[in-house]
Amino acid sequence: MGRKRLKREKRILDDDQLRVLLVELPAEIGLMVRTAVSTGMRVSEIIGLKWRAVDLEYGLVHLQERYYRGDTDEPKTDKSKRPLPLG
């Protein structure tokens, strides 16, 4: 089979491009993008995020669940279960 080949080149937005993108996005999607950028969470982890996992007093998110294709389950890997600082 060989190595996996990307269909599209991976691109990382610079700060100005990210600001422009966030202005154009609907509020809910913008919040998800901000969360992903500041914490490094996967999309499935953000979608599975519950309020009980957010500790505003200490500024942490305790990653405990993920949501994927209608299924709520543990995060993808054991190392994914971790506290993350809020940006």
C-alpha positions in Angstrom: 0.0 0.0 0.0 2.8 2.4 0.7 2.6 5.7 2.5 -0.6 7.7 2.7 -0.7 10.5 0.3 -2.5 13.8 0.9 -5.0 15.0 -1.6 -4.5 18.6 -0.7 -1.5 20.4 0.7 -1.7 21.2 4.4 -1.7 24.9 5.1 -1.4 26.8 8.3 -3.1 30.1 8.6 -1.1 33.1 9.8 -2.6 35.4 12.5 -4.0 37.9 10.0 -5.7 35.1 7.9 -7.1 33.6 11.1 -8.6 37.0 12.2 -10.2 37.4 8.8 -11.7 33.9 8.9 -13.1 34.4 12.4 -14.9 37.6 11.4 -16.6 35.8 8.5 -17.7 32.7 10.5 -21.0 32.4 12.3 -20.6 32.9 16.1 -21.0 29.2 17.0 -18.5 28.0 14.4 -16.1 30.8 15.3 -16.2 29.7 18.9 -15.3 26.1 17.8 -12.4 27.4 15.7 -11.1 29.5 18.6 -11.3 26.6 20.9 -9.4 24.3 18.5 -6.7 26.9 17.9 -6.2 27.7 21.5 -6.3 24.2 23.0 -5.3 21.9 20.1 -8.5 19.8 20.6 -9.8 17.7 17.7 -13.2 18.5 16.2 -14.8 15.4 17.7 -13.5 16.4 21.1 -14.9 19.9 20.8 -18.3 18.6 19.6 -18.3 16.1 22.6 -17.4 18.8 25.1 -19.8 19.1 28.0 -20.1 22.0 30.6 -19.2 19.6 33.4 -15.7 19.3 31.8 -15.1 23.0 31.8 -13.5 24.5 34.9 -13.6 28.3 34.6 -12.2 28.8 38.1 -8.9 27.2 37.1 -9.2 27.9 33.3 -9.1 24.2 32.3 -11.0 21.9 30.1 -10.9 18.3 31.3 -11.1 16.2 28.1 -13.2 13.2 28.8 -15.5 12.5 25.8 -15.6 12.8 22.1 -18.5 12.7 19.6 -18.2 10.9 16.3 -20.9 9.9 13.8 -23.6 9.8 16.4 -21.5 8.1 19.0 -20.3 9.6 22.3 -17.3 7.7 23.6 -13.9 8.1 25.3 -11.3 10.2 23.4 -9.4 8.6 20.5 -6.3 7.7 22.6 -5.4 7.4 26.3 -3.1 10.4 26.0 -6.1 12.4 24.8 -7.7 12.2 28.3 -6.1 15.3 29.7 -6.7 18.7 31.3 -6.1 21.5 28.8 -5.6 25.2 29.6 -8.2 27.5 28.1 -6.6 30.1 25.8 
